[in-house]
């Protein structure tokens, strides 16, 4: 198994009504559209644990969905309570960095 250093956020904040922003310890900033982030939840209610198939019907997620509460989960992630009532997913820092939507991260 490869030993990779997991980057940690220095700051996590709601940048505006539609964007969650994370400033990482390597000075990179990720900006996640809230609805896209909600649709990428990997909890058992959203993704089948055995097959990996997506269970979440995108049409059931409101266009204006947004985080209403962010909670730390240990030293490895965050739990988000969403405005649509969903709150069972944990977004690890590693996963959040992997799904960073910026052009530089999408290239690599």
OpenMM code with the backbone's topology and positions (N, CA, C; nanometers):
from openmm import Vec3, app, unit

residues = "UNK UNK UNK UNK UNK UNK UNK UNK UNK UNK UNK UNK UNK UNK UNK UNK UNK UNK UNK UNK UNK UNK UNK UNK UNK UNK UNK UNK UNK UNK UNK UNK UNK UNK UNK UNK UNK UNK UNK UNK UNK UNK UNK UNK UNK UNK UNK UNK UNK UNK UNK UNK UNK UNK UNK UNK UNK UNK UNK UNK UNK UNK UNK UNK UNK UNK UNK UNK UNK UNK UNK UNK UNK UNK UNK UNK UNK UNK UNK UNK UNK UNK UNK UNK UNK UNK UNK UNK UNK UNK UNK UNK UNK UNK UNK UNK UNK UNK UNK UNK UNK UNK UNK UNK UNK UNK UNK UNK".split()
positions = [
    Vec3(0.0841, -0.1186, 0.0000),
    Vec3(0.0000, 0.0000, 0.0000),
    Vec3(0.0883, 0.1247, 0.0000),
    Vec3(0.0535, 0.2176, -0.0811),
    Vec3(0.1327, 0.3400, -0.0951),
    Vec3(0.1102, 0.4317, 0.0251),
    Vec3(0.2183, 0.4864, 0.0770),
    Vec3(0.2112, 0.5762, 0.1908),
    Vec3(0.1981, 0.7194, 0.1409),
    Vec3(0.0770, 0.7718, 0.1372),
    Vec3(0.0551, 0.9080, 0.0919),
    Vec3(0.0155, 0.9946, 0.2098),
    Vec3(0.0687, 1.1141, 0.2114),
    Vec3(0.0330, 1.2102, 0.3145),
    Vec3(-0.1038, 1.2676, 0.2805),
    Vec3(-0.1916, 1.2667, 0.3773),
    Vec3(-0.3246, 1.3223, 0.3559),
    Vec3(-0.3228, 1.4694, 0.3945),
    Vec3(-0.3582, 1.5523, 0.2994),
    Vec3(-0.3633, 1.6959, 0.3248),
    Vec3(-0.4847, 1.7283, 0.4105),
    Vec3(-0.4673, 1.8227, 0.4979),
    Vec3(-0.5758, 1.8630, 0.5856),
    Vec3(-0.6164, 2.0073, 0.5536),
    Vec3(-0.7434, 2.0360, 0.5735),
    Vec3(-0.7895, 2.1728, 0.5505),
    Vec3(-0.7467, 2.2660, 0.6621),
    Vec3(-0.7154, 2.3878, 0.6245),
    Vec3(-0.6905, 2.4926, 0.7227),
    Vec3(-0.8199, 2.5671, 0.7537),
    Vec3(-0.9088, 2.5719, 0.6535),
    Vec3(-1.0349, 2.6438, 0.6700),
    Vec3(-1.1412, 2.5800, 0.5817),
    Vec3(-1.2598, 2.5625, 0.6378),
    Vec3(-1.3761, 2.5150, 0.5629),
    Vec3(-1.4867, 2.6150, 0.5908),
    Vec3(-1.5432, 2.6706, 0.4835),
    Vec3(-1.6480, 2.7708, 0.5042),
    Vec3(-1.7466, 2.7710, 0.3884),
    Vec3(-1.8645, 2.8222, 0.4166),
    Vec3(-1.9640, 2.8427, 0.3129),
    Vec3(-1.9273, 2.9740, 0.2454),
    Vec3(-1.8738, 2.9664, 0.1229),
    Vec3(-1.8270, 3.0858, 0.0524),
    Vec3(-1.9431, 3.1752, 0.0103),
    Vec3(-2.0515, 3.1127, -0.0332),
    Vec3(-2.1744, 3.1837, -0.0671),
    Vec3(-2.2869, 3.0815, -0.0592),
    Vec3(-2.4055, 3.1177, -0.0989),
    Vec3(-2.5204, 3.0282, -0.0809),
    Vec3(-2.5099, 2.8991, -0.1627),
    Vec3(-2.4228, 2.8980, -0.2627),
    Vec3(-2.4128, 2.7805, -0.3499),
    Vec3(-2.2763, 2.7138, -0.3488),
    Vec3(-2.1825, 2.7595, -0.2647),
    Vec3(-2.0448, 2.7108, -0.2734),
    Vec3(-1.9834, 2.6866, -0.1366),
    Vec3(-1.9264, 2.5670, -0.1191),
    Vec3(-1.8473, 2.5351, -0.0007),
    Vec3(-1.7010, 2.5485, -0.0406),
    Vec3(-1.6235, 2.6222, 0.0383),
    Vec3(-1.4821, 2.6450, 0.0067),
    Vec3(-1.3935, 2.5803, 0.1122),
    Vec3(-1.2842, 2.5195, 0.0647),
    Vec3(-1.1848, 2.4621, 0.1545),
    Vec3(-1.0482, 2.5154, 0.1144),
    Vec3(-0.9775, 2.5700, 0.2139),
    Vec3(-0.8384, 2.6126, 0.1940),
    Vec3(-0.7514, 2.5061, 0.2603),
    Vec3(-0.6654, 2.4442, 0.1795),
    Vec3(-0.5833, 2.3321, 0.2243),
    Vec3(-0.4475, 2.3782, 0.2750),
    Vec3(-0.3808, 2.2927, 0.3506),
    Vec3(-0.2513, 2.3281, 0.4089),
    Vec3(-0.1420, 2.3492, 0.3039),
    Vec3(-0.1635, 2.3037, 0.1802),
    Vec3(-0.0661, 2.3307, 0.0742),
    Vec3(-0.1009, 2.4580, -0.0038),
    Vec3(-0.1931, 2.5386, 0.0508),
    Vec3(-0.2372, 2.6671, -0.0044),
    Vec3(-0.3352, 2.6538, -0.1209),
    Vec3(-0.3702, 2.5338, -0.1598),
    Vec3(-0.4708, 2.5134, -0.2645),
    Vec3(-0.6082, 2.5471, -0.2081),
    Vec3(-0.6942, 2.6018, -0.2918),
    Vec3(-0.8323, 2.6261, -0.2501),
    Vec3(-0.9269, 2.5503, -0.3409),
    Vec3(-1.0155, 2.4748, -0.2795),
    Vec3(-1.1189, 2.4008, -0.3515),
    Vec3(-1.2519, 2.4706, -0.3287),
    Vec3(-1.3305, 2.4806, -0.4358),
    Vec3(-1.4631, 2.5411, -0.4271),
    Vec3(-1.5628, 2.4429, -0.4863),
    Vec3(-1.6496, 2.3908, -0.4002),
    Vec3(-1.7441, 2.2869, -0.4396),
    Vec3(-1.8843, 2.3447, -0.4515),
    Vec3(-1.9465, 2.3312, -0.5690),
    Vec3(-2.0879, 2.3676, -0.5775),
    Vec3(-2.1659, 2.2757, -0.4821),
    Vec3(-2.2500, 2.3331, -0.3985),
    Vec3(-2.3174, 2.2563, -0.2941),
    Vec3(-2.3957, 2.1373, -0.3485),
    Vec3(-2.4738, 2.1573, -0.4528),
    Vec3(-2.5550, 2.0466, -0.5051),
    Vec3(-2.4657, 1.9349, -0.5580),
    Vec3(-2.3592, 1.9703, -0.6270),
    Vec3(-2.2667, 1.8676, -0.6777),
    Vec3(-2.2066, 1.7874, -0.5633),
    Vec3(-2.1691, 1.8554, -0.4570),
    Vec3(-2.1122, 1.7878, -0.3416),
    Vec3(-2.2156, 1.6955, -0.2769),
    Vec3(-2.3375, 1.7416, -0.2666),
    Vec3(-2.4448, 1.6566, -0.2106),
    Vec3(-2.4632, 1.5320, -0.2966),
    Vec3(-2.4605, 1.5467, -0.4280),
    Vec3(-2.4792, 1.4326, -0.5183),
    Vec3(-2.3630, 1.3343, -0.5130),
    Vec3(-2.2471, 1.3772, -0.4640),
    Vec3(-2.1293, 1.2907, -0.4543),
    Vec3(-2.1173, 1.2208, -0.3191),
    Vec3(-2.2216, 1.2284, -0.2374),
    Vec3(-2.2208, 1.1599, -0.1080),
    Vec3(-2.2050, 1.0097, -0.1320),
    Vec3(-2.1190, 0.9460, -0.0498),
    Vec3(-2.0920, 0.8031, -0.0664),
    Vec3(-2.1479, 0.7188, 0.0480),
    Vec3(-2.2432, 0.7719, 0.1238),
    Vec3(-2.2988, 0.6943, 0.2339),
    Vec3(-2.3816, 0.5776, 0.1786),
    Vec3(-2.4168, 0.4834, 0.2657),
    Vec3(-2.4899, 0.3633, 0.2244),
    Vec3(-2.6286, 0.3953, 0.1684),
    Vec3(-2.6873, 0.5066, 0.2083),
    Vec3(-2.8172, 0.5450, 0.1539),
    Vec3(-2.8055, 0.5970, 0.0103),
    Vec3(-2.6875, 0.6486, -0.0249),
    Vec3(-2.6670, 0.7088, -0.1568),
    Vec3(-2.5954, 0.6166, -0.2553),
    Vec3(-2.5147, 0.5241, -0.2037),
    Vec3(-2.4383, 0.4319, -0.2880),
    Vec3(-2.4497, 0.2916, -0.2302),
    Vec3(-2.4843, 0.1947, -0.3135),
    Vec3(-2.4936, 0.0559, -0.2682),
    Vec3(-2.3570, 0.0082, -0.2213),
    Vec3(-2.3524, -0.0440, -0.0995),
    Vec3(-2.2250, -0.0849, -0.0396),
    Vec3(-2.1586, -0.2007, -0.1133),
    Vec3(-2.2369, -0.2876, -0.1735),
    Vec3(-2.1806, -0.4064, -0.2395),
    Vec3(-2.1435, -0.3808, -0.3841),
    Vec3(-2.2328, -0.3167, -0.4576),
    Vec3(-2.2088, -0.2995, -0.6008),
    Vec3(-2.1440, -0.1656, -0.6356),
    Vec3(-2.1575, -0.0673, -0.5468),
    Vec3(-2.1076, 0.0665, -0.5767),
    Vec3(-2.2035, 0.1472, -0.6633),
    Vec3(-2.3190, 0.0884, -0.6940),
    Vec3(-2.4178, 0.1575, -0.7779),
    Vec3(-2.4802, 0.2740, -0.7009),
    Vec3(-2.5036, 0.3825, -0.7717),
    Vec3(-2.5650, 0.4998, -0.7092),
    Vec3(-2.7123, 0.4723, -0.6847),
    Vec3(-2.7564, 0.4985, -0.5633),
    Vec3(-2.8965, 0.4816, -0.5253),
    Vec3(-2.9713, 0.6145, -0.5295),
    Vec3(-2.8984, 0.7209, -0.5180),
    Vec3(-2.9580, 0.8528, -0.5063),
    Vec3(-3.0181, 0.8966, -0.6394),
    Vec3(-3.1444, 0.9317, -0.6369),
    Vec3(-3.2110, 0.9866, -0.7545),
    Vec3(-3.1812, 1.1363, -0.7571),
    Vec3(-3.1062, 1.1805, -0.8564),
    Vec3(-3.0662, 1.3220, -0.8648),
    Vec3(-3.1856, 1.4164, -0.8632),
    Vec3(-3.2971, 1.3725, -0.9200),
    Vec3(-3.4159, 1.4583, -0.9241),
    Vec3(-3.4744, 1.4826, -0.7855),
    Vec3(-3.4381, 1.3991, -0.6878),
    Vec3(-3.4907, 1.4160, -0.5520),
    Vec3(-3.4122, 1.5200, -0.4714),
    Vec3(-3.3009, 1.5661, -0.5261),
    Vec3(-3.2175, 1.6644, -0.4561),
    Vec3(-3.2504, 1.8036, -0.5111),
    Vec3(-3.2981, 1.8919, -0.4236),
    Vec3(-3.3345, 2.0260, -0.4711),
    Vec3(-3.2144, 2.1009, -0.5307),
    Vec3(-3.2420, 2.1845, -0.6274),
    Vec3(-3.1371, 2.2639, -0.6911),
    Vec3(-3.0682, 2.3567, -0.5908),
    Vec3(-3.1410, 2.3999, -0.4897),
    Vec3(-3.0850, 2.4944, -0.3937),
    Vec3(-3.0349, 2.4277, -0.2651),
    Vec3(-3.0086, 2.2974, -0.2695),
    Vec3(-2.9595, 2.2277, -0.1502),
    Vec3(-2.8279, 2.2896, -0.1045),
    Vec3(-2.8094, 2.2962, 0.0270),
    Vec3(-2.6883, 2.3573, 0.0811),
    Vec3(-2.6616, 2.3022, 0.2210),
    Vec3(-2.5376, 2.3111, 0.2657),
    Vec3(-2.5063, 2.2664, 0.4015),
    Vec3(-2.5720, 2.3589, 0.5047),
    Vec3(-2.6290, 2.2990, 0.6085),
    Vec3(-2.6812, 2.3794, 0.7183),
    Vec3(-2.5932, 2.3645, 0.8422),
    Vec3(-2.5118, 2.2599, 0.8444),
    Vec3(-2.4203, 2.2390, 0.9562),
    Vec3(-2.3038, 2.1514, 0.9108),
    Vec3(-2.1842, 2.1896, 0.9509),
    Vec3(-2.0634, 2.1113, 0.9244),
    Vec3(-2.0081, 2.0656, 1.0589),
    Vec3(-1.9690, 1.9379, 1.0650),
    Vec3(-1.9131, 1.8828, 1.1879),
    Vec3(-1.7849, 1.8092, 1.1561),
    Vec3(-1.6841, 1.8268, 1.2398),
    Vec3(-1.5607, 1.7501, 1.2256),
    Vec3(-1.5877, 1.6048, 1.2599),
    Vec3(-1.5214, 1.5157, 1.1873),
    Vec3(-1.5237, 1.3735, 1.2190),
    Vec3(-1.3786, 1.3338, 1.2398),
    Vec3(-1.3417, 1.3196, 1.3645),
    Vec3(-1.2024, 1.2897, 1.3961),
    Vec3(-1.1098, 1.3923, 1.3336),
    Vec3(-0.9977, 1.3413, 1.2848),
    Vec3(-0.9015, 1.4285, 1.2160),
    Vec3(-0.8951, 1.3946, 1.0682),
    Vec3(-1.0021, 1.3327, 1.0175),
    Vec3(-0.9970, 1.2846, 0.8803),
    Vec3(-1.1114, 1.3285, 0.7900),
    Vec3(-1.2123, 1.3971, 0.8435),
    Vec3(-1.3218, 1.4331, 0.7554),
    Vec3(-1.4252, 1.5231, 0.8195),
    Vec3(-1.5342, 1.5437, 0.7446),
    Vec3(-1.6460, 1.6237, 0.7924),
    Vec3(-1.7767, 1.5516, 0.7635),
    Vec3(-1.8739, 1.5807, 0.8458),
    Vec3(-2.0117, 1.5355, 0.8260),
    Vec3(-2.0920, 1.6605, 0.7939),
    Vec3(-2.1771, 1.6503, 0.6946),
    Vec3(-2.2560, 1.7658, 0.6523),
    Vec3(-2.4036, 1.7356, 0.6738),
    Vec3(-2.4716, 1.8243, 0.7437),
    Vec3(-2.6170, 1.8197, 0.7512),
    Vec3(-2.6678, 1.9082, 0.6377),
    Vec3(-2.7424, 1.8473, 0.5462),
    Vec3(-2.7890, 1.9181, 0.4266),
    Vec3(-2.9296, 1.9732, 0.4469),
    Vec3(-2.9625, 2.0758, 0.3717),
    Vec3(-3.0936, 2.1401, 0.3803),
    Vec3(-3.2065, 2.0486, 0.3340),
    Vec3(-3.1748, 1.9392, 0.2627),
    Vec3(-3.2790, 1.8446, 0.2207),
    Vec3(-3.3027, 1.7363, 0.3263),
    Vec3(-3.2375, 1.7491, 0.4428),
    Vec3(-3.2574, 1.6545, 0.5513),
    Vec3(-3.1558, 1.5413, 0.5555),
    Vec3(-3.0755, 1.5281, 0.4519),
    Vec3(-2.9754, 1.4209, 0.4492),
    Vec3(-2.8601, 1.4564, 0.5425),
    Vec3(-2.8109, 1.3563, 0.6184),
    Vec3(-2.7015, 1.3862, 0.7105),
    Vec3(-2.6185, 1.2643, 0.7489),
    Vec3(-2.6196, 1.1595, 0.6681),
    Vec3(-2.5489, 1.0377, 0.7073),
    Vec3(-2.4128, 1.0200, 0.6420),
    Vec3(-2.3768, 1.1055, 0.5509),
    Vec3(-2.2498, 1.0886, 0.4806),
    Vec3(-2.1325, 1.1528, 0.5533),
    Vec3(-2.0168, 1.0898, 0.5406),
    Vec3(-1.8914, 1.1474, 0.5891),
    Vec3(-1.8036, 1.1705, 0.4672),
    Vec3(-1.7567, 1.2920, 0.4543),
    Vec3(-1.6671, 1.3285, 0.3453),
    Vec3(-1.5259, 1.3324, 0.4035),
    Vec3(-1.4439, 1.2344, 0.3683),
    Vec3(-1.3070, 1.2355, 0.4191),
    Vec3(-1.2290, 1.3452, 0.3479),
    Vec3(-1.1248, 1.3939, 0.4142),
    Vec3(-1.0430, 1.4971, 0.3513),
    Vec3(-0.9806, 1.4446, 0.2224),
    Vec3(-0.9392, 1.3186, 0.2241),
    Vec3(-0.8799, 1.2596, 0.1042),
    Vec3(-0.9807, 1.2596, -0.0114),
    Vec3(-1.1044, 1.2195, 0.0168),
    Vec3(-1.2080, 1.2185, -0.0863),
    Vec3(-1.2370, 1.3595, -0.1359),
    Vec3(-1.2480, 1.4551, -0.0444),
    Vec3(-1.2743, 1.5928, -0.0857),
    Vec3(-1.1651, 1.6456, -0.1775),
    Vec3(-1.0420, 1.6119, -0.1477),
    Vec3(-0.9325, 1.6576, -0.2340),
    Vec3(-0.9386, 1.5868, -0.3694),
    Vec3(-0.9731, 1.4583, -0.3689),
    Vec3(-0.9838, 1.3832, -0.4951),
    Vec3(-1.0909, 1.4398, -0.5863),
    Vec3(-1.1994, 1.4911, -0.5302),
    Vec3(-1.3108, 1.5397, -0.6121),
    Vec3(-1.3082, 1.6908, -0.6316),
    Vec3(-1.1959, 1.7539, -0.5971),
    Vec3(-1.1849, 1.8978, -0.6175),
    Vec3(-1.2179, 1.9296, -0.7642),
    Vec3(-1.3126, 2.0202, -0.7862),
    Vec3(-1.3553, 2.0470, -0.9236),
    Vec3(-1.2729, 2.1492, -1.0011),
    Vec3(-1.1639, 2.1997, -0.9430),
    Vec3(-1.0869, 2.3019, -1.0151),
    Vec3(-1.0169, 2.2414, -1.1364),
    Vec3(-0.9828, 2.3261, -1.2306),
    Vec3(-0.9204, 2.2802, -1.3551),
    Vec3(-0.7878, 2.2073, -1.3300),
    Vec3(-0.7064, 2.2573, -1.2397),
    Vec3(-0.5765, 2.1959, -1.2120),
    Vec3(-0.5937, 2.0543, -1.1578),
    Vec3(-0.6878, 2.0354, -1.0677),
    Vec3(-0.7092, 1.9016, -1.0093),
    Vec3(-0.7748, 1.8067, -1.1085),
    Vec3(-0.8615, 1.8574, -1.1926),
    Vec3(-0.9265, 1.7714, -1.2925),
    Vec3(-0.8246, 1.7183, -1.3932),
    Vec3(-0.7185, 1.7949, -1.4194),
    Vec3(-0.6147, 1.7528, -1.5136),
    Vec3(-0.5337, 1.6347, -1.4597),
    Vec3(-0.5074, 1.6354, -1.3289),
    Vec3(-0.4221, 1.5307, -1.2722),
    Vec3(-0.4960, 1.4055, -1.2330),
] * unit.nanometer
topology = app.Topology()
chain = topology.addChain("A")
for resn in residues:
    res = topology.addResidue(resn, chain)
    for name in ("N", "CA", "C"):
        topology.addAtom(name, app.Element.getBySymbol(name[0]), res)
